[in-house]
């Protein structure tokens, strides 16, 4: 097994291929996105996997970017909040957060939106209780939870209860 | 984080060969290891990324009945697997009550069992007396903030609890943890995997350096099983107390019961005395059920701030039994 203290990392972020050299294996995916790729939409909240502000999609599954060593993402595909919209057309979840006022300070919003977009794909939107349970990995210290649930429900195409 | 070198493992053979070297650590989901690295709880010099090892992320029926779950199967995939949901609801429920959806997409069933206590003194960013952090430094929780600490099996060296939810379900199911090691693998009963602080308070489980969990084996299906988790908020929180119940029933009569409590000791706590007395009890006879549960609490010992957990644990056990009985068989 070949151990190294510096690595070459190839990965695709928001549809664009990147080749990053001289990568320290201690760098997390979160820090790589923010510091090396300058994609600062993904937020660094707790940096301990407790708040969900850093939620991104890794091979189409939602994950906490702060809990992943970037070097382990070789050959994988990452989508961040910057890559969610289709050009100028917002993702339905982004539009729903605007329509339902799903944020106050906005710091948790990129993570909330990424989590909600995945949750709708997963099909966990059967009821408000199910939405709350499956959105519980994203904390909002402004406590905009009722509006966030409304936004997710609306983006999932469900009528209000 | 202290510096380390990193390599990705391609085969199980090279993994267990490399893992035997001191100061090596395996990286699977990473949701515990990265926090240990940040807090200085672990300072490995070599990280072996096992996340892409082939064949360790499958859930398969065993020929003689039962199920084998590859150690690298992500928690969400175990919990939402059709066979797990149908035959082992206690495990599915325990997993879905653990962590958050995002973390469960990263974390693996094997790695989950290796998590360390959530005791705030152990996880402190500035090091405080803690025998698990530094053997011989003492236990800050013994006479400190211990409202969510152990009521069973603690010593003056350590009063912490093991926080894993799946481990509690696996203990009640009599699951087997299968390992690989350079000197040969083992089959470890789930209830004996974690260590109490009476021998080596610094150790969490029976694994040796370089020993890798490869699978979890579940015995015959346990459709009448359930998990109950009591916590300070409804989701995404560690338990104050949890309870796993696995029942076999003849009509309304309990033929066999297996019970395990979580977050009450440094290992999932089987209620053997209660189990014995529950055999033959009627599910509708709450008094008989409570009397049986009471048998296992003779050895409970509260700390200065957590006597309430004894009552809570008894009630959780009772409710878990009743919930298991309502599951379709």
Interface residues (C-beta under 8 A of the other chain):
Chain A: X1 X2 X3 X4 X5 X7 X24 X25 X26 X28 X47 X48 X49 X52 X55 X61 X62 X63 X64 X66 X67 X68 X69 X71 X72 X74 X115 X118 X119 X122 X124 X132 X133 X134 X136 X137 X138
Chain B: X1 X3 X4 X5 X6 X7 X8 X9 X14 X18 X27 X29 X30 X31 X34 X35 X37 X38 X46 X47 X48 X49 X51 X99 X100 X101 X102 X103 X105 X106 X234 X235 X236
